[in-house]
Amino acid sequence: MIRKSAVLCLLFVVYAAAFGGQRDRFVFTQLKYDIDSADNRSSFRDDSKWDPYPEVWQDINEFMAVTTSVKTITQRRIAGLSDDLLFSSPFLAILGAGRFPALSGKDIETLRRYVYNGGIIFADDSSGMRSSEFDSGFRRAMALAFPDIKLKKLPPDHPIFRSYYLLRQVSGRRMLNNYIEGIDISGRTAVIYSQNDMFGAWAKDRFGNYLRECNPGGEQQRFDSQKFIQNLIMYSVTGTYKSDSIHKPFLEQKLR
């Protein structure tokens, strides 16, 4: 039986060879977008829209360091769609508490190339509202980037729900949906989308107190949300290996 650590090491070698830069370390990369420039309006920028939780990546990295053997870079990478750094970042988080911009044709093509070259996008609607401006804008961008592939609900047995923790349900700061959506490219889910404000479950004030309640499930819901983010990162690193038949008996036993 191939040990999990050996599989991870092998995947990290491939990961490092493909993307260089950070070598065998995970780097939390977040997309910075100008809300108005793509619409040819004023150049006013509101960081609270694209970066509603500017500190959570630190807690995520610490959580990973304590619970896994994944090596992380202790700085967040912020990249725009015109930055070369984007293609050195296999994982890209897109957050939004307001309107997601109407992207230019060049930006849409960049997103396509990023995904088809192996990148994974996780988008999280931070608004906590249905039919938000972020939701409509992000869906529009995905429809333009991948016109032949629709966002679809991920099944309960998707590898993202078992890449580290065995999760039986979706969580988030606010349970708008009991599912996560995704876009599959070449046998892998390359775009993952949540409307439940996953990152909001991590947000703290300067004294270390959580800023937002998790509704309706309270602190257990918060912990489940944090575990999902860890699963997400492990999925971005290890891919679909937990779907291999060698893991099936163990997973079935755990589910029982």
C-alpha positions as CSV (number, residue, x, y, z in Angstrom):
1,M,0.0,0.0,0.0
2,I,1.4,3.4,-0.9
3,R,1.5,5.6,2.2
4,K,-0.2,8.9,2.1
5,S,3.0,10.8,2.9
6,A,4.7,9.2,-0.1
7,V,1.8,10.2,-2.4
8,L,2.0,13.8,-1.1
9,C,5.8,14.0,-1.6
10,L,5.4,12.8,-5.2
11,L,2.7,15.3,-5.9
12,F,4.7,18.1,-4.4
13,V,7.6,17.3,-6.7
14,V,5.3,17.6,-9.7
15,Y,3.7,20.7,-8.2
16,A,7.1,22.4,-7.7
17,A,8.4,21.4,-11.1
18,A,5.3,22.9,-12.8
19,F,5.1,26.1,-10.9
20,G,8.7,26.8,-9.6
21,G,8.7,29.9,-7.4
22,Q,7.4,28.6,-4.1
23,R,9.0,25.2,-4.8
24,D,7.2,22.6,-2.5
25,R,5.3,25.2,-0.4
26,F,1.7,26.2,-0.6
27,V,1.1,29.9,-1.1
28,F,-2.3,31.5,-0.4
29,T,-2.9,33.6,-3.5
30,Q,-5.8,36.1,-3.7
31,L,-7.1,37.9,-6.8
32,K,-7.2,41.7,-6.6
33,Y,-9.6,43.2,-9.0
34,D,-10.5,46.8,-9.7
35,I,-14.3,47.1,-9.4
36,D,-14.7,50.0,-11.8
37,S,-11.8,49.9,-14.4
38,A,-13.2,47.0,-16.4
39,D,-16.4,49.0,-16.9
40,N,-14.5,52.1,-18.0
41,R,-15.7,54.1,-15.0
42,S,-13.7,56.0,-12.4
43,S,-10.5,54.3,-11.0
44,F,-11.9,54.4,-7.4
45,R,-11.0,51.2,-5.6
46,D,-12.6,49.8,-2.5
47,D,-10.4,47.1,-1.0
48,S,-13.2,46.0,1.3
49,K,-15.0,44.6,-1.7
50,W,-12.3,42.3,-3.1
51,D,-10.6,41.8,0.3
52,P,-13.3,41.7,3.0
53,Y,-11.2,39.5,5.3
54,P,-7.5,40.7,4.9
55,E,-6.2,38.7,7.9
56,V,-7.8,35.3,7.6
57,W,-5.1,33.8,5.4
58,Q,-2.7,33.9,8.4
59,D,-5.1,31.7,10.5
60,I,-5.6,29.4,7.6
61,N,-1.8,28.9,7.2
62,E,-1.4,28.3,11.0
63,F,-4.2,25.8,10.9
64,M,-2.5,24.0,8.1
65,A,0.8,24.0,9.9
66,V,-0.7,22.5,13.0
67,T,-2.9,19.8,11.5
68,T,-0.9,18.8,8.3
69,S,2.6,18.4,7.0
70,V,1.9,20.8,4.2
71,K,4.6,23.5,4.0
72,T,3.3,27.1,3.5
73,I,4.7,30.4,2.6
74,T,4.1,32.8,5.5
75,Q,3.0,35.7,3.3
76,R,-0.1,36.1,1.2
77,R,0.4,36.6,-2.5
78,I,-1.9,39.2,-4.1
79,A,-2.1,39.1,-7.9
80,G,-4.2,40.8,-10.6
81,L,-5.2,39.2,-13.9
82,S,-2.4,41.1,-15.6
83,D,0.3,39.9,-13.2
84,D,2.8,37.3,-14.2
85,L,2.8,36.0,-10.6
86,L,-0.7,34.6,-11.3
87,F,0.8,31.7,-13.3
88,S,3.1,30.9,-10.4
89,S,0.1,30.3,-8.1
90,P,-1.7,27.0,-8.6
91,F,-4.4,28.1,-6.1
92,L,-6.3,31.3,-6.5
93,A,-9.0,32.6,-4.1
94,I,-11.5,35.2,-5.3
95,L,-13.5,36.8,-2.6
96,G,-16.2,39.5,-2.9
97,A,-18.5,41.5,-0.7
98,G,-19.8,43.6,-3.5
99,R,-20.0,43.8,-7.2
100,F,-17.7,41.5,-9.3
101,P,-16.6,43.5,-12.3
102,A,-17.5,42.9,-16.0
103,L,-14.1,41.6,-17.1
104,S,-12.5,42.5,-20.4
105,G,-12.0,40.0,-23.1
106,K,-8.3,39.9,-22.2
107,D,-9.1,39.1,-18.6
108,I,-11.5,36.4,-19.5
109,E,-8.8,34.8,-21.7
110,T,-6.3,35.0,-18.8
111,L,-8.8,33.2,-16.5
112,R,-9.2,30.5,-19.2
113,R,-5.5,30.0,-19.6
114,Y,-4.9,29.9,-15.9
115,V,-7.4,27.1,-15.4
116,Y,-6.4,25.1,-18.5
117,N,-2.8,25.3,-17.4
118,G,-3.6,23.6,-14.1
119,G,-4.7,26.4,-11.8
120,I,-7.6,26.0,-9.3
121,I,-10.0,28.9,-8.5
122,F,-12.0,29.0,-5.3
123,A,-14.5,31.8,-5.3
124,D,-16.4,32.8,-2.1
125,D,-19.3,35.2,-2.0
126,S,-18.8,37.1,1.2
127,S,-22.0,39.0,1.1
128,G,-24.2,36.4,2.8
129,M,-27.0,37.3,0.5
130,R,-28.8,35.5,-2.3
131,S,-28.8,37.0,-5.8
132,S,-25.9,39.3,-4.8
133,E,-24.0,41.5,-7.2
134,F,-20.9,39.3,-6.7
135,D,-22.9,36.2,-7.5
136,S,-24.3,37.6,-10.8
137,G,-21.0,39.1,-11.8
138,F,-19.0,35.9,-11.1
139,R,-21.5,33.7,-12.9
140,R,-21.3,36.0,-15.9
141,A,-17.5,35.8,-15.9
142,M,-17.5,32.0,-15.8
143,A,-20.1,31.8,-18.5
144,L,-17.9,33.9,-20.8
145,A,-14.7,32.0,-19.8
146,F,-16.2,28.6,-20.2
147,P,-19.2,28.9,-22.5
148,D,-19.6,25.2,-23.0
149,I,-19.2,24.2,-19.3
150,K,-21.8,25.1,-16.7
151,L,-21.3,25.5,-13.0
152,K,-22.9,22.5,-11.4
153,K,-23.5,21.1,-7.9
154,L,-20.7,18.9,-6.6
155,P,-21.9,15.5,-5.4
156,P,-21.5,14.5,-1.8
157,D,-18.8,11.9,-2.7
158,H,-16.6,14.5,-4.5
159,P,-12.9,14.3,-3.4
160,I,-13.1,17.8,-1.9
161,F,-15.3,16.4,0.9
162,R,-12.7,13.8,1.8
163,S,-9.3,15.2,0.8
164,Y,-8.4,15.5,4.5
165,Y,-11.4,15.5,6.8
166,L,-14.4,13.4,5.9
167,L,-17.1,16.0,5.6
168,R,-20.8,14.9,5.3
169,Q,-22.2,18.3,4.4
170,V,-21.4,21.8,3.2
171,S,-20.9,24.6,5.7
172,G,-20.0,28.3,5.7
173,R,-20.7,31.4,7.8
174,R,-24.2,31.6,6.5
175,M,-25.9,28.5,5.1
176,L,-27.5,29.9,2.0
177,N,-26.9,26.7,0.0
178,N,-26.5,23.1,1.1
179,Y,-24.1,22.5,-1.9
180,I,-21.0,23.8,-3.5
181,E,-20.7,24.4,-7.3
182,G,-17.9,23.7,-9.6
183,I,-16.6,23.5,-13.2
184,D,-14.8,20.4,-14.3
185,I,-11.9,20.7,-16.7
186,S,-10.1,17.6,-18.0
187,G,-11.3,15.3,-15.2
188,R,-10.7,17.7,-12.3
189,T,-12.9,20.4,-10.7
190,A,-10.9,23.5,-11.5
191,V,-13.4,26.2,-10.4
192,I,-15.1,25.8,-7.1
193,Y,-17.7,28.3,-6.0
194,S,-19.4,28.9,-2.6
195,Q,-22.1,31.4,-1.7
196,N,-21.9,30.6,2.0
197,D,-19.1,33.0,3.0
198,M,-16.6,30.3,4.0
199,F,-13.9,32.8,4.9
200,G,-16.2,34.8,7.1
201,A,-16.2,31.9,9.5
202,W,-12.5,32.6,10.1
203,A,-12.6,36.4,10.6
204,K,-11.4,37.7,14.0
205,D,-10.9,41.1,15.7
206,R,-7.5,42.2,17.0
207,F,-8.2,40.5,20.3
208,G,-8.8,37.1,18.6
209,N,-12.5,37.0,19.0
210,Y,-14.6,35.8,16.0
211,L,-16.3,38.8,14.3
212,R,-19.3,37.0,12.8
213,E,-21.8,34.5,14.1
214,C,-22.3,31.3,12.0
215,N,-26.0,30.8,11.3
216,P,-27.9,28.6,12.0
217,G,-25.4,26.1,13.3
218,G,-23.1,28.1,15.6
219,E,-19.6,27.1,16.5
220,Q,-19.9,23.6,15.1
221,Q,-20.8,25.2,11.8
222,R,-17.7,27.4,12.1
223,F,-15.4,24.5,12.7
224,D,-16.9,22.6,9.7
225,S,-16.3,25.7,7.6
226,Q,-12.7,25.8,8.6
227,K,-12.3,22.1,7.9
228,F,-13.8,22.7,4.4
229,I,-11.1,25.3,3.7
230,Q,-8.4,22.9,4.8
231,N,-10.0,20.2,2.5
232,L,-10.0,22.7,-0.3
233,I,-6.3,23.5,0.0
234,M,-5.5,19.8,0.3
235,Y,-7.6,19.1,-2.9
236,S,-5.6,21.9,-4.7
237,V,-2.4,20.1,-3.7
238,T,-3.3,16.5,-4.1
239,G,-6.1,16.4,-6.7
240,T,-8.4,13.5,-6.9
241,Y,-6.2,10.8,-5.3
242,K,-8.8,10.2,-2.6
243,S,-11.1,8.9,-5.3
244,D,-8.7,6.0,-6.0
245,S,-10.2,2.6,-5.3
246,I,-7.5,1.9,-2.6
247,H,-9.3,4.5,-0.4
248,K,-12.8,3.2,-1.0
249,P,-13.1,0.6,1.8
250,F,-11.8,3.0,4.5
251,L,-14.1,5.8,3.4
252,E,-17.2,3.6,3.3
253,Q,-16.4,2.3,6.8
254,K,-16.0,5.9,8.1
255,L,-19.3,6.9,6.4
256,R,-21.1,4.0,8.1
